Amino acid sequence: MITTTDVYAVGAPIIVGLIFLEVVVSAFKKYEFYKLGDTGGTLGLLAGNVFVSLITQGLTLGLYFYLYQFRLVTINELFAPWIIWLITFLSIDFIFYWYHRASHRVRFLWAIHMNHHSSTEMNFFVAFRQAWFGPISKTPFFMVMPLIGFDPSITVVAALCSRLWGVVGHTQWIGKLGWLDGIFNTPSTHRVHHGTNPEYIDSNYGNLLIVWDRLFGTYVKEEAQVVFGLVNNVETNNPIKITFYTWSAIITDVKSAQSFDEVIGYIVGPPDWLPKESKNL
């Protein structure tokens, strides 16, 4: 059985090597992929994410094993090992698509996820600009897997592999890859996801595969040069300010709400939601 330790042992050196090579190429070619302040902000957000993960991962895994007792089927008994791993990867990717899409369209989830998009750069290290509360926000979406019958001990390893793959998409160093860009979440397709260009907003949510976006109408091909960041950038690399930036805006909006419907709209509506009266002004 492959363990998370095995995955880290293989994956971590590869990721570190990619970052090192990108830094060297960026410096040698004067691409300026990395900026000190932005990288510092990423380190701060990563530290908080790791801290929360260490606190919650045991409880989360315990919850998944508890739910596994009530599974509909035992997938490990139905298929050969290679098929089990394949459908586990596909299921994780499918659920991640909807979690990721919801994180862009539901404001309280966006308050967490916008941390990742707060960088105006695009490099391998930006993949580690992870929200402090990200490990918690994912849990309700992935609770369905043990209930269906996916063994948590396999799911946690497959999820880690998928997460490491996600690092590869965060770069300007690798250009378009032809037909691969239409199947996998490649650097080209993920650059689009991080773009603030009007035609790129809310697109390309996939992690391993981009086929979910093609199926559900959120796929956009990279054409114009991508402008990275947020539509309204936070103009800070302070991880605390970034973490609570949208939460503060939600609290301010809720206080100004004129009705219960407006309260709900400000919390669970899209990030750009406004009351009807405001839209008509």
VEXDREN-2710 file (C-alpha; in Angstrom, 1 decimal):
% VEXDREN-2710
k/r/px/py/pz
1/MET/0.0/0.0/0.0
2/ILE/1.3/3.4/-1.0
3/THR/1.4/5.9/1.9
4/THR/1.5/9.7/2.1
5/THR/5.1/9.4/3.3
6/ASP/5.9/7.6/0.0
7/VAL/4.2/10.4/-2.0
8/TYR/6.1/13.1/-0.1
9/ALA/9.4/11.3/-0.5
10/VAL/9.0/11.3/-4.3
11/GLY/7.0/14.4/-4.9
12/ALA/8.6/16.9/-2.5
13/PRO/12.1/16.8/-4.2
14/ILE/10.5/17.1/-7.6
15/ILE/8.5/20.2/-6.6
16/VAL/11.5/21.8/-4.9
17/GLY/13.6/21.1/-8.0
18/LEU/11.0/22.7/-10.2
19/ILE/10.8/25.8/-8.0
20/PHE/14.6/26.1/-8.0
21/LEU/14.9/25.7/-11.7
22/GLU/12.1/28.3/-12.3
23/VAL/13.9/30.8/-10.0
24/VAL/17.2/30.3/-11.8
25/VAL/15.7/30.6/-15.2
26/SER/13.7/33.7/-14.1
27/ALA/16.8/35.4/-12.8
28/PHE/19.0/34.4/-15.8
29/LYS/16.4/35.4/-18.4
30/LYS/15.2/38.4/-16.3
31/TYR/11.6/37.2/-16.5
32/GLU/10.9/38.5/-13.0
33/PHE/8.5/35.6/-12.1
34/TYR/9.4/36.0/-8.4
35/LYS/9.1/39.1/-6.2
36/LEU/10.3/39.2/-2.6
37/GLY/7.2/40.7/-1.1
38/ASP/4.8/38.4/-2.9
39/THR/6.9/35.3/-2.0
40/GLY/6.9/36.4/1.6
41/GLY/3.1/36.7/1.6
42/THR/2.9/33.2/0.2
43/LEU/5.1/31.9/3.0
44/GLY/2.8/33.5/5.6
45/LEU/-0.3/32.0/4.1
46/LEU/1.3/28.6/3.7
47/ALA/2.4/28.6/7.4
48/GLY/-1.1/29.3/8.5
49/ASN/-2.5/26.6/6.2
50/VAL/0.0/24.0/7.5
51/PHE/-0.8/25.0/11.1
52/VAL/-4.6/24.5/10.6
53/SER/-3.9/21.3/8.7
54/LEU/-1.9/19.8/11.5
55/ILE/-4.7/20.6/14.0
56/THR/-7.5/19.3/11.8
57/GLN/-6.2/16.5/9.6
58/GLY/-6.4/13.9/12.4
59/LEU/-10.0/14.9/13.1
60/THR/-10.9/15.0/9.5
61/LEU/-9.5/11.6/8.7
62/GLY/-11.2/10.2/11.8
63/LEU/-14.5/11.6/10.5
64/TYR/-14.0/10.0/7.1
65/PHE/-13.3/6.6/8.7
66/TYR/-16.3/7.0/10.9
67/LEU/-18.5/7.8/7.9
68/TYR/-17.0/4.8/6.0
69/GLN/-18.9/2.5/8.4
70/PHE/-22.1/3.7/6.8
71/ARG/-20.9/3.2/3.2
72/LEU/-23.3/2.2/0.4
73/VAL/-20.9/-0.2/-1.1
74/THR/-17.3/-1.4/-0.4
75/ILE/-15.5/-0.3/-3.5
76/ASN/-12.3/-2.2/-2.5
77/GLU/-14.3/-5.5/-3.0
78/LEU/-15.7/-4.6/-6.4
79/PHE/-12.7/-3.8/-8.6
80/ALA/-9.1/-4.6/-9.2
81/PRO/-6.6/-2.3/-7.4
82/TRP/-5.7/-0.3/-10.5
83/ILE/-9.4/0.4/-11.2
84/ILE/-9.9/1.4/-7.6
85/TRP/-7.1/3.9/-7.8
86/LEU/-8.3/5.2/-11.1
87/ILE/-11.9/5.9/-10.0
88/THR/-10.6/7.4/-6.7
89/PHE/-8.6/9.9/-8.7
90/LEU/-11.5/10.7/-11.0
91/SER/-13.9/11.0/-8.1
92/ILE/-11.6/13.4/-6.2
93/ASP/-11.2/15.5/-9.3
94/PHE/-14.9/15.6/-10.0
95/ILE/-15.7/16.7/-6.4
96/PHE/-12.8/19.2/-6.4
97/TYR/-14.3/20.8/-9.6
98/TRP/-17.5/21.5/-7.8
99/TYR/-15.8/22.6/-4.5
100/HIS/-13.5/24.9/-6.5
101/ARG/-16.4/26.3/-8.5
102/ALA/-18.5/26.9/-5.4
103/SER/-15.4/28.6/-3.9
104/HIS/-15.6/31.2/-6.6
105/ARG/-19.4/31.6/-6.6
106/VAL/-20.4/31.5/-2.9
107/ARG/-19.1/34.5/-1.1
108/PHE/-18.2/33.0/2.3
109/LEU/-16.2/30.2/0.5
110/TRP/-14.6/32.9/-1.7
111/ALA/-13.6/34.7/1.5
112/ILE/-11.4/31.7/2.1
113/HIS/-10.3/30.9/-1.5
114/MET/-9.5/34.4/-2.6
115/ASN/-6.3/34.1/-0.5
116/HIS/-4.9/31.9/-3.2
117/HIS/-5.7/34.4/-6.0
118/SER/-4.3/37.4/-4.1
119/SER/-0.9/37.1/-5.8
120/THR/-0.4/39.2/-8.9
121/GLU/2.4/36.8/-9.9
122/MET/2.3/33.3/-11.4
123/ASN/5.0/30.8/-10.5
124/PHE/5.3/27.4/-8.9
125/PHE/5.5/28.8/-5.4
126/VAL/2.2/30.6/-5.8
127/ALA/0.6/27.1/-5.6
128/PHE/1.5/27.1/-1.9
129/ARG/-0.4/30.4/-1.3
130/GLN/-3.1/28.4/0.4
131/ALA/-5.8/29.8/2.6
132/TRP/-5.6/29.3/6.4
133/PHE/-9.1/27.8/6.5
134/GLY/-8.9/25.9/3.3
135/PRO/-8.5/22.5/5.0
136/ILE/-11.8/23.1/6.8
137/SER/-13.8/24.3/3.8
138/LYS/-13.1/21.2/1.7
139/THR/-14.3/18.7/4.3
140/PRO/-18.1/19.0/3.7
141/PHE/-17.6/18.4/0.0
142/PHE/-15.4/15.3/0.4
143/MET/-17.5/13.7/3.1
144/VAL/-19.5/12.0/0.3
145/MET/-16.6/9.8/-0.7
146/PRO/-16.5/7.5/2.4
147/LEU/-20.3/7.4/2.4
148/ILE/-20.2/6.1/-1.2
149/GLY/-17.6/3.5/-0.3
150/PHE/-14.2/4.9/-1.0
151/ASP/-11.6/3.7/1.5
152/PRO/-10.2/6.8/3.3
153/SER/-6.7/5.3/3.5
154/ILE/-6.6/5.3/-0.3
155/THR/-8.4/8.6/-0.8
156/VAL/-6.0/10.5/1.4
157/VAL/-3.0/9.3/-0.7
158/ALA/-4.7/9.9/-4.0
159/ALA/-5.7/13.4/-2.8
160/LEU/-2.1/14.2/-1.9
161/CYS/-1.0/13.1/-5.4
162/SER/-3.6/15.3/-7.0
163/ARG/-2.6/18.3/-4.8
164/LEU/1.0/17.9/-5.9
165/TRP/0.0/17.8/-9.5
166/GLY/-1.8/21.2/-8.9
167/VAL/1.6/22.8/-8.3
168/VAL/2.6/22.1/-11.9
169/GLY/-0.1/24.4/-13.3
170/HIS/1.2/27.5/-11.5
171/THR/3.9/28.8/-14.0
172/GLN/4.5/31.1/-16.9
173/TRP/7.6/29.1/-17.8
174/ILE/5.7/26.4/-19.6
175/GLY/3.8/27.5/-22.7
176/LYS/0.8/25.9/-24.4
177/LEU/0.9/22.1/-24.8
178/GLY/-1.5/21.6/-27.8
179/TRP/-4.1/18.9/-27.4
180/LEU/-3.1/18.2/-23.8
181/ASP/-4.5/21.6/-22.9
182/GLY/-7.9/20.3/-23.8
183/ILE/-7.8/17.3/-21.5
184/PHE/-5.6/18.1/-18.5
185/ASN/-5.3/21.1/-16.3
186/THR/-2.0/22.3/-17.8
187/PRO/-0.1/25.6/-17.1
188/SER/-1.9/27.2/-20.0
189/THR/-5.4/26.3/-18.7
190/HIS/-4.6/27.2/-15.1
191/ARG/-3.1/30.6/-16.0
192/VAL/-6.5/31.4/-17.5
193/HIS/-8.1/30.4/-14.1
194/HIS/-5.9/33.0/-12.3
195/GLY/-6.6/35.7/-14.8
196/THR/-8.5/38.9/-14.1
197/ASN/-9.2/39.5/-17.8
198/PRO/-13.0/39.7/-18.2
199/GLU/-13.1/36.7/-20.6
200/TYR/-11.2/34.6/-18.1
201/ILE/-13.3/35.2/-14.9
202/ASP/-14.8/32.1/-13.3
203/SER/-13.3/29.5/-15.7
204/ASN/-11.1/26.4/-15.7
205/TYR/-11.8/25.0/-12.2
206/GLY/-10.4/21.5/-12.8
207/ASN/-7.3/20.2/-10.9
208/LEU/-6.1/17.1/-12.8
209/LEU/-8.5/17.2/-15.7
210/ILE/-10.0/20.1/-17.6
211/VAL/-12.8/17.8/-19.1
212/TRP/-15.2/18.8/-16.3
213/ASP/-15.0/22.4/-17.4
214/ARG/-15.6/21.3/-21.0
215/LEU/-18.6/19.3/-19.9
216/PHE/-20.1/22.0/-17.7
217/GLY/-19.4/25.1/-19.8
218/THR/-16.6/26.7/-17.8
219/TYR/-13.7/26.0/-20.1
220/VAL/-11.8/28.9/-21.6
221/LYS/-8.8/28.6/-23.8
222/GLU/-5.7/30.9/-23.2
223/GLU/-5.7/33.5/-25.9
224/ALA/-4.9/37.0/-24.7
225/GLN/-2.0/37.6/-22.3
226/VAL/-3.2/36.8/-18.7
227/VAL/-3.3/39.5/-16.0
228/PHE/-2.9/37.8/-12.7
229/GLY/-4.5/38.6/-9.3
230/LEU/-7.9/39.7/-8.2
231/VAL/-10.4/42.0/-10.0
232/ASN/-9.8/44.4/-7.1
233/ASN/-6.4/43.5/-5.7
234/VAL/-5.8/43.7/-2.0
235/GLU/-2.6/45.7/-2.4
236/THR/-0.9/43.9/0.5
237/ASN/1.2/40.8/1.2
238/ASN/0.4/40.7/4.9
239/PRO/-1.1/37.2/5.4
240/ILE/-3.3/38.3/8.2
241/LYS/-4.9/41.1/6.2
242/ILE/-5.3/38.8/3.2
243/THR/-6.9/36.1/5.2
244/PHE/-9.5/38.4/6.8
245/TYR/-9.9/40.8/3.9
246/THR/-13.2/39.5/2.5
247/TRP/-14.5/38.4/5.9
248/SER/-14.2/42.1/6.9
249/ALA/-16.1/43.2/3.8
250/ILE/-18.9/40.6/4.5
251/ILE/-19.3/41.8/8.0
252/THR/-19.5/45.4/6.8
253/ASP/-22.1/44.5/4.2
254/VAL/-24.2/42.4/6.6
255/LYS/-24.3/45.4/9.0
256/SER/-25.7/47.6/6.2
257/ALA/-28.3/45.0/5.1
258/GLN/-31.9/46.3/5.0
259/SER/-33.5/42.8/5.1
260/PHE/-32.8/39.2/5.9
261/ASP/-32.7/38.4/2.2
262/GLU/-29.9/40.9/1.8
263/VAL/-28.0/39.3/4.7
264/ILE/-28.2/35.9/3.0
265/GLY/-27.2/37.5/-0.4
266/TYR/-24.1/39.1/1.1
267/ILE/-23.0/35.7/2.7
268/VAL/-24.0/33.0/0.2
269/GLY/-24.5/35.0/-3.0
270/PRO/-21.7/35.4/-5.6
271/PRO/-18.8/37.6/-4.6
272/ASP/-20.1/40.5/-6.7
273/TRP/-23.7/40.2/-5.4
274/LEU/-25.6/43.4/-4.7
275/PRO/-29.2/44.2/-3.6
276/LYS/-31.5/45.0/-6.5
277/GLU/-31.7/48.6/-5.5
278/SER/-27.9/49.0/-5.8
279/LYS/-27.9/47.3/-9.2
280/ASN/-30.4/49.8/-10.5
281/LEU/-28.3/52.8/-9.4
END
